Amino acid sequence: MSGDYSCYVLSHPFPESFVRWYPYTKAEVLGEGSPWLRWLRRVMAGPIPGVNDRMIAARRETAGEWVGVVWVSVSLTCPELAHFGWFLVDESCRGEGVGGRIIDTCLDTLTADGVRMVMLPTQLENQRAIGMYYRRGWQLSITDPRGGVWMVREPAGFYREYFTPHPLRPIHAGPPEPADFVALDYLLSRPAAPIRLLPLGLAGSARFISFTHDWESAEYSVARQGGRPVALALAAPTDEGPWLDVFGLDRRGMAVAMRELLERVPGGHADVAVTDGARRGALEDAGLRLQSVREREIAGAQIGLARYARGASAEE
């Protein structure tokens, strides 16, 4: 990287010159209807409760111009996790090492803060950036048919360890909060999530971005242990009544999330793969009962689905 450039770790209040330059709060860049536009304007306007947002930015010192940036977000309840996004290097200085310096400064900063897992969403067509991520330890997690991809940088096995609750400590549940968003995206960005969960196609290999998800389209419950999300349950409106679903790595955590949700949502049904023993057990623990079993074609394969609902079981 040329000596003409410097990197800065910016936090609230952001410098006025940076706020004026930052491209991702401009409607002409993202489009006025972009959900990211609303969220990033909120980030720039002031601190979000429970979230530490920073901008790692590069500036050309001779001209006093900002030329590159990446946004990183860390939840105060999950300080080991970070969301890395909206990475940009101005075309005028590409190939001069600016992008690599921004990423390295970001990783050094996060490591010093105790962050162990860093996730990012990008597009497969962005091969230049993906190459930089690979060289710095990121690996592909999942992709979706539209070209979106998750990449994660983390110690081996830490994901499962992190999101599996301690068996002897209490788990509490309630509606989602901004402090949950980084952890929820991490929890849901794994191949372990089958083709299910979340309305409007946000399931399986599709990316789930909590920061811009329409949380008003359904009822949600987040199970937490010590502030750390460990499961997510939902009740989405359908013509048949509320459609229920839940995801987590642990039966107990899923049951707590679903039980809290059922206290707020009357009726509803859940369809679960017959082979998904942990999730079926969680629904039963939450008070739902098996009603029927049927075959359904999903992604070209015949899958047995067990339907659960309130009331007497099919055997009764």
C-alpha positions in Angstrom: 0.0 0.0 0.0 1.3 3.4 -0.9 2.5 5.7 1.8 -0.1 8.2 0.6 -2.9 6.2 2.2 -3.8 5.8 5.9 -6.3 3.5 7.6 -8.6 4.6 10.4 -10.9 2.8 12.8 -13.9 5.0 13.1 -16.8 4.8 15.6 -19.5 7.2 16.8 -19.5 10.1 16.3 -18.1 9.6 12.8 -16.1 12.5 11.2 -18.3 14.8 9.2 -16.2 14.4 6.1 -16.6 10.7 6.3 -20.4 10.9 6.8 -20.7 13.1 3.7 -18.6 10.7 1.6 -20.0 7.4 2.8 -21.7 6.0 -0.3 -24.1 3.5 1.2 -26.3 6.1 2.8 -27.0 7.6 -0.6 -30.2 6.7 -2.4 -28.5 7.0 -5.8 -26.1 4.2 -4.8 -28.4 1.7 -3.2 -31.9 2.9 -4.3 -34.4 4.6 -2.1 -36.3 1.4 -1.4 -33.3 -0.6 -0.2 -33.6 -2.0 3.3 -29.9 -1.6 3.7 -30.2 2.2 3.0 -32.5 2.5 6.0 -30.3 0.4 8.3 -26.9 2.1 7.3 -28.5 5.5 7.7 -29.5 4.4 11.2 -25.9 3.2 11.9 -24.5 6.5 10.7 -27.0 8.6 12.7 -26.0 7.3 16.1 -25.2 4.3 18.3 -27.7 1.4 18.2 -28.5 -0.1 21.6 -26.6 -3.3 22.2 -24.5 -3.0 19.0 -20.9 -1.7 18.4 -20.7 -0.5 14.8 -17.4 0.7 13.3 -16.1 1.7 9.9 -12.6 0.7 8.9 -11.8 3.4 6.4 -8.8 4.4 4.1 -8.0 8.0 3.2 -5.7 9.5 0.6 -3.8 11.9 2.8 -2.5 14.3 0.1 -6.0 15.0 -1.2 -7.8 14.5 2.1 -10.2 12.1 0.4 -11.8 8.9 1.7 -11.2 6.1 -0.7 -12.2 2.8 0.9 -14.3 1.4 3.8 -15.8 -1.7 5.4 -18.5 -1.8 8.0 -18.1 -4.2 11.0 -20.8 -4.8 13.5 -20.4 -6.6 16.9 -23.1 -7.4 19.3 -22.3 -6.4 22.9 -24.0 -9.7 24.1 -22.0 -11.8 21.6 -18.6 -10.1 21.5 -16.9 -13.1 19.9 -18.9 -12.6 16.7 -18.6 -9.9 14.0 -20.5 -9.1 10.8 -18.3 -7.7 8.0 -20.0 -6.0 5.1 -20.2 -3.3 2.4 -16.6 -3.4 1.5 -15.6 -0.7 -1.0 -12.4 0.5 -2.6 -12.5 3.5 -5.0 -11.7 2.6 -8.6 -9.0 5.3 -8.6 -6.8 3.3 -6.2 -7.6 -0.3 -6.9 -4.5 -2.5 -7.3 -2.5 -0.3 -4.9 -3.0 -2.5 -1.8 -5.7 -0.3 -0.2 -8.3 -3.1 0.0 -5.9 -5.5 1.7 -4.8 -2.9 4.2 -8.5 -2.2 5.1 -9.2 -5.9 5.7 -6.0 -6.5 7.6 -6.7 -3.4 9.8 -10.2 -4.7 10.4 -9.0 -8.2 11.4 -6.3 -6.8 13.7 -8.8 -4.6 15.4 -11.4 -7.4 15.8 -8.7 -9.9 17.1 -7.5 -7.4 19.7 -11.2 -7.1 20.8 -11.5 -10.8 21.3 -13.6 -11.5 18.2 -13.1 -15.1 17.0 -15.7 -15.5 14.2 -16.2 -13.1 11.3 -18.9 -13.6 8.7 -19.6 -11.8 5.5 -22.2 -12.0 2.7 -21.0 -11.4 -0.9 -21.7 -12.4 -4.5 -19.9 -15.2 -6.3 -19.2 -12.8 -9.2 -17.1 -10.7 -6.9 -14.0 -12.9 -7.5 -11.4 -10.3 -6.6 -12.8 -9.7 -3.1 -13.4 -13.4 -2.6 -9.7 -14.0 -3.4 -8.7 -11.5 -0.7 -11.0 -13.2 1.8 -9.7 -16.7 1.1 -6.1 -15.6 1.5 -7.0 -14.2 5.0 -8.7 -17.3 6.3 -12.4 -17.1 5.2 -14.1 -20.2 3.8 -17.4 -20.6 1.9 -20.3 -21.5 4.1 -23.3 -21.7 1.8 -24.4 -20.3 -1.5 -27.9 -19.7 -3.0 -29.0 -20.1 -6.6 -29.1 -16.3 -7.1 -25.3 -16.0 -6.6 -25.3 -15.0 -3.0 -22.7 -16.6 -0.7 -21.8 -16.6 3.0 -18.2 -16.8 4.0 -16.9 -17.4 7.6 -13.6 -17.0 9.3 -13.5 -19.0 12.6 -11.7 -21.7 14.6 -12.7 -25.2 13.7 -15.7 -26.5 15.6 -16.3 -23.2 17.4 -19.7 -22.6 15.7 -21.3 -25.6 17.1 -19.7 -25.1 20.5 -20.8 -21.5 20.6 -24.5 -22.0 19.8 -25.0 -25.1 21.9 -26.3 -23.9 25.3 -24.9 -25.1 28.6 -27.2 -27.8 29.8 -27.3 -26.5 33.4 -27.9 -22.8 32.8 -31.3 -21.2 32.2 -32.5 -20.2 28.8 -35.0 -17.3 28.4 -36.9 -16.2 25.3 -38.5 -13.1 23.9 -38.9 -11.0 20.7 -35.8 -10.2 18.6 -33.7 -7.2 19.4 -30.9 -5.5 17.3 -28.3 -7.0 19.7 -29.4 -10.5 18.4 -28.8 -9.8 14.7 -25.2 -10.8 14.3 -25.7 -14.0 16.2 -28.9 -14.9 14.3 -27.2 -14.5 10.9 -24.4 -16.7 12.1 -26.7 -19.3 13.5 -28.7 -19.4 10.3 -25.8 -19.3 7.8 -24.9 -22.9 7.9 -25.6 -26.0 5.8 -27.0 -27.5 9.0 -30.1 -25.5 8.3 -32.4 -27.7 6.1 -34.8 -26.4 3.5 -37.1 -24.8 6.0 -37.4 -21.9 8.4 -38.6 -18.4 7.7 -41.3 -17.2 5.3 -41.0 -15.9 1.8 -38.2 -18.3 0.7 -35.7 -17.1 3.3 -34.7 -20.7 4.0 -32.0 -23.3 3.6 -29.4 -21.9 1.2 -30.9 -18.4 0.9 -29.2 -15.7 2.9 -30.9 -14.4 6.1 -29.8 -10.9 6.9 -31.3 -10.0 10.2 -30.4 -6.3 9.9 -32.8 -5.8 7.0 -35.3 -8.7 7.5 -38.9 -7.7 7.7 -39.5 -8.5 11.4 -43.1 -7.3 11.1 -44.1 -9.9 8.6 -44.4 -12.7 11.3 -44.1 -13.2 15.0 -40.7 -14.3 16.2 -39.1 -15.6 19.4 -35.4 -15.7 20.2 -34.2 -18.1 22.9 -31.1 -16.7 24.7 -28.6 -18.0 27.2 -26.7 -15.2 28.9 -27.8 -12.9 26.1 -26.5 -15.2 23.4 -29.2 -16.3 20.9 -29.4 -20.1 20.6 -32.6 -20.6 18.7 -35.2 -18.8 16.6 -38.9 -19.6 16.3 -41.5 -18.0 14.1 -45.3 -17.9 13.4 -46.0 -16.7 9.9 -49.5 -16.0 8.7 -51.0 -18.3 6.0 -54.5 -19.2 4.7 -54.4 -22.3 7.0 -53.5 -20.2 10.1 -50.1 -19.5 11.6 -47.2 -21.6 10.1 -44.8 -22.4 12.9 -41.1 -23.2 12.6 -38.0 -23.2 14.7 -34.3 -23.6 14.3 -31.3 -24.1 16.6 -28.6 -26.7 17.3 -30.1 -27.8 20.6 -33.5 -29.4 21.4 -33.9 -27.5 24.6 -33.2 -24.1 23.1 -35.6 -24.7 20.3 -38.3 -25.8 22.8 -37.9 -22.7 24.9 -38.2 -20.4 21.8 -41.3 -22.2 20.6 -43.0 -22.3 24.0 -42.6 -18.5 24.4 -44.0 -18.0 20.9 -47.0 -20.2 21.5 -47.9 -18.0 24.5 -48.4 -15.1 22.1 -49.8 -16.9 19.0 -53.1 -18.8 19.0 -53.3 -21.9 16.9 -50.8 -22.8 14.2 -49.1 -25.8 12.7 -45.6 -27.0 11.9 -44.3 -29.3 9.2 -41.1 -31.1 10.1 -39.0 -33.7 8.2 -39.8 -37.1 9.7 -36.1 -37.7 10.1 -35.5 -34.5 12.1 -35.7 -36.0 15.5 -34.3 -33.0 17.5 -36.7 -30.6 16.0 -39.7 -32.9 16.4 -38.7 -33.4 20.0 -38.5 -29.7 20.6 -42.0 -29.2 19.2 -43.4 -31.9 21.4 -41.6 -30.4 24.4 -43.3 -27.1 23.6 -46.7 -28.7 23.7 -47.4 -29.5 20.1 -48.7 -32.9 19.0 -48.3 -35.0 15.9 -51.4 -34.8 13.7 -50.4 -36.5 10.4 -47.5 -37.7 8.2 -47.4 -37.2 4.5 -45.0 -37.3 1.5 -44.1 -34.0 -0.3 -41.7 -33.2 -3.1 -39.1 -30.7 -2.1 -36.2 -29.7 -4.5 -37.0 -32.8 -6.6 -36.9 -35.3 -3.7 -39.7 -37.0 -1.9 -39.6 -36.1 1.8 -41.7 -37.4 4.6 -43.2 -34.5 6.6 -44.8 -34.7 10.0 -47.4 -32.1 10.8 -47.6 -30.8 14.4 -50.3 -28.7 16.0 -52.0 -28.0 19.3 -54.5 -30.5 20.6 -54.8 -34.3 20.7 -52.2 -36.4 18.8 -53.2 -38.6 15.8 -52.8 -41.7 18.0 -55.4 -40.4 20.4 
